[in-house]
Amino acid sequence: MIKITILASAKGLSSSLVLYGDMPMRPLGICAVLAVTFSMVGQVWAEMPVRNMGMPMSGGRPMPTNMSDTRTLVPLTEEERVRVVTDMRQMLANVQGIIDALARGDNKAVAQAASRNGMAMMQEMPAQIRMKFPPAFPKIGMPMHNLFDQIAREAETTKDSAHILKLLSESMQSCVACHATYRFASPKR
C-alpha cells in the first residue's frame, strides 16, 4: 500500500491518495501519481505569497520564509537579463516535457527534451553574458547541463524510468541551488 497525503494551508486543502495492491508500482504509475499530486498542490501554491528562495530544500523540509533576499546579485543589462531568464523558462518547459514523456513511456521524447537542456544550451549563451556570471555559477550550471545530456543518452538506451527520474532529480537540485544563490537584475532594478 502506498499512501500520499497532501496538506496545504493557503486554502485549507487536505487530500489523500491511497493505492492498494500487492504488486510494486511501475515507473509509469509513479509518474501518474506524481502528476496528479503536483497538479493538486500547484493549484494551492499558485495562490500562496511568493517568498525568498533562501536555502535549497534538504530532506523535504520547506525552504525558509524570511522575507529578506540575501541572494548574490548578478548585474546584467535588461537585454541580458531577459535572455538569461528566457533560457531558464525554456529549461523549465523542457523539464515538464521530460516528465510528460516519462509518464507516456516515450523515451524518444524524453531524449529530445533533455538534450535541449544539455551543454549545447549553455554554449549558446553569449560569451559577454557568461563572463558576467560569478566564478561559482558554472560549478552549478555545468554539472546540471551535463546531467541533462546524460538523461538524453540514458533515455535512448534504457527503459528504466526510475533511473531517469533519479537523474532528473539530481539536475533539479542544481536548479534549486542556483535560484537560491543568485538573482539577475539590470542596474535600474
C-alpha positions as CSV (number, residue, x, y, z in Angstrom):
1,M,0.0,0.0,0.0
2,I,1.2,3.5,-0.9
3,K,-0.3,6.5,0.8
4,I,0.3,10.1,-0.3
5,T,-1.1,12.9,1.9
6,I,-1.1,16.5,0.7
7,L,-1.6,19.3,3.2
8,A,-1.5,23.0,2.2
9,S,-2.5,25.9,4.4
10,A,-3.4,28.6,1.9
11,K,-6.8,27.2,1.2
12,G,-7.0,24.6,3.8
13,L,-6.5,21.9,1.2
14,S,-6.2,18.4,2.7
15,S,-6.2,15.5,0.3
16,S,-5.1,11.9,0.5
17,L,-4.5,9.3,-2.2
18,V,-4.2,5.7,-1.2
19,L,-3.2,2.9,-3.6
20,Y,-3.7,-0.7,-2.6
21,G,-2.1,-3.8,-4.2
22,D,0.5,-6.4,-3.8
23,M,2.4,-5.5,-6.9
24,P,5.1,-2.8,-6.8
25,M,4.2,0.4,-8.7
26,R,5.8,0.6,-12.1
27,P,7.6,3.9,-13.0
28,L,4.7,4.9,-15.3
29,G,2.3,4.5,-12.3
30,I,4.6,6.6,-10.1
31,C,4.8,9.3,-12.8
32,A,1.0,9.4,-13.0
33,V,0.6,9.6,-9.2
34,L,3.2,12.4,-9.1
35,A,1.5,14.3,-11.9
36,V,-1.9,14.2,-10.1
37,T,-0.3,15.1,-6.7
38,F,1.6,18.0,-8.1
39,S,-1.4,19.3,-10.0
40,M,-3.4,19.4,-6.8
41,V,-0.6,21.1,-4.8
42,G,0.1,23.5,-7.7
43,Q,-3.3,25.0,-7.5
44,V,-2.8,25.9,-3.9
45,W,0.8,27.1,-4.3
46,A,-0.2,29.4,-7.2
47,E,-2.2,31.4,-4.7
48,M,0.4,31.4,-1.9
49,P,2.6,34.6,-1.4
50,V,6.0,34.4,-3.1
51,R,8.8,34.0,-0.6
52,N,12.5,34.2,-0.7
53,M,14.2,31.1,-2.1
54,G,16.5,31.0,0.9
55,M,18.4,27.8,1.1
56,P,17.6,24.7,-1.0
57,M,15.3,22.1,0.3
58,S,17.0,19.4,2.2
59,G,15.4,16.2,3.3
60,G,12.0,17.5,2.1
61,R,11.9,20.3,4.7
62,P,10.3,23.6,3.5
63,M,12.5,26.5,2.5
64,P,13.0,29.4,4.9
65,T,10.3,32.0,4.8
66,N,12.4,35.1,5.7
67,M,11.5,38.0,3.5
68,S,15.0,39.5,3.0
69,D,16.6,38.5,-0.2
70,T,20.2,37.6,0.5
71,R,21.0,36.0,-2.9
72,T,24.0,37.2,-4.8
73,L,23.1,39.8,-7.4
74,V,24.4,39.2,-10.9
75,P,24.2,42.6,-12.6
76,L,23.2,42.4,-16.3
77,T,21.7,44.8,-18.7
78,E,18.0,44.4,-19.2
79,E,18.5,42.7,-22.5
80,E,21.0,40.2,-21.0
81,R,18.7,39.5,-18.0
82,V,15.8,38.8,-20.4
83,R,18.0,36.4,-22.3
84,V,19.0,34.5,-19.1
85,V,15.5,34.3,-17.7
86,T,14.1,33.3,-21.1
87,D,16.6,30.4,-21.2
88,M,15.7,29.4,-17.7
89,R,12.0,29.4,-18.5
90,Q,12.7,27.3,-21.6
91,M,14.6,24.8,-19.4
92,L,11.6,24.5,-17.1
93,A,9.4,23.9,-20.1
94,N,11.8,21.2,-21.2
95,V,11.7,19.6,-17.7
96,Q,7.9,19.5,-18.0
97,G,8.4,17.8,-21.4
98,I,10.6,15.2,-19.8
99,I,8.1,14.4,-17.1
100,D,5.3,14.3,-19.6
101,A,7.2,11.9,-21.9
102,L,8.2,9.7,-19.0
103,A,4.5,9.5,-18.0
104,R,3.7,8.4,-21.5
105,G,6.6,6.0,-21.8
106,D,8.0,7.9,-24.8
107,N,11.8,7.7,-24.3
108,K,12.4,9.3,-27.7
109,A,10.6,12.5,-26.5
110,V,12.5,12.3,-23.1
111,A,15.8,12.3,-25.0
112,Q,14.7,15.2,-27.2
113,A,13.5,17.4,-24.3
114,A,16.6,16.5,-22.2
115,S,19.1,17.3,-24.9
116,R,17.6,20.8,-25.3
117,N,18.8,21.4,-21.7
118,G,22.2,19.9,-22.3
119,M,25.7,21.5,-22.8
120,A,24.6,22.9,-26.2
121,M,22.2,25.2,-24.5
122,M,24.9,26.5,-22.2
123,Q,27.2,27.1,-25.1
124,E,24.5,29.1,-26.9
125,M,24.6,31.7,-24.1
126,P,26.6,34.7,-25.5
127,A,30.1,35.0,-24.1
128,Q,29.6,38.6,-23.0
129,I,26.8,37.3,-20.6
130,R,28.7,34.2,-19.4
131,M,31.7,36.5,-18.5
132,K,29.4,38.3,-16.0
133,F,28.5,35.2,-14.1
134,P,30.2,34.7,-10.8
135,P,33.1,32.1,-10.8
136,A,30.9,29.7,-8.8
137,F,28.0,29.9,-11.2
138,P,29.4,27.4,-13.7
139,K,30.2,25.0,-10.9
140,I,26.4,24.6,-10.5
141,G,25.4,25.0,-14.2
142,M,27.9,22.8,-16.0
143,P,27.1,19.6,-14.0
144,M,23.4,20.3,-14.4
145,H,23.7,20.7,-18.2
146,N,25.9,17.5,-18.3
147,L,23.1,15.7,-16.4
148,F,20.6,16.6,-19.0
149,D,22.9,15.2,-21.7
150,Q,23.2,12.1,-19.6
151,I,19.4,11.8,-19.3
152,A,19.1,12.1,-23.1
153,R,21.7,9.3,-23.6
154,E,20.0,7.1,-20.9
155,A,16.6,7.6,-22.4
156,E,17.9,6.4,-25.8
157,T,19.4,3.2,-24.3
158,T,17.2,2.2,-21.3
159,K,13.6,1.7,-20.4
160,D,14.4,2.3,-16.7
161,S,12.2,5.4,-15.9
162,A,13.2,5.3,-12.3
163,H,16.8,5.8,-13.2
164,I,15.9,8.7,-15.5
165,L,13.8,10.3,-12.7
166,K,16.8,10.0,-10.3
167,L,19.0,11.8,-12.8
168,L,16.2,14.4,-13.3
169,S,16.0,14.9,-9.5
170,E,19.8,15.5,-9.4
171,S,19.6,18.1,-12.1
172,M,16.7,19.9,-10.4
173,Q,18.8,20.1,-7.2
174,S,21.2,22.3,-9.2
175,C,18.3,24.5,-10.4
176,V,17.1,24.9,-6.8
177,A,20.6,25.7,-5.6
178,C,21.2,28.2,-8.3
179,H,17.9,30.0,-7.8
180,A,18.5,30.0,-4.0
181,T,22.0,31.5,-4.5
182,Y,21.7,34.0,-7.4
183,R,19.4,36.6,-8.8
184,F,19.7,38.5,-12.1
185,A,18.9,42.2,-12.3
186,S,19.5,45.1,-14.6
187,P,21.0,48.2,-12.9
188,K,17.7,50.0,-12.7
189,R,16.0,47.1,-10.8
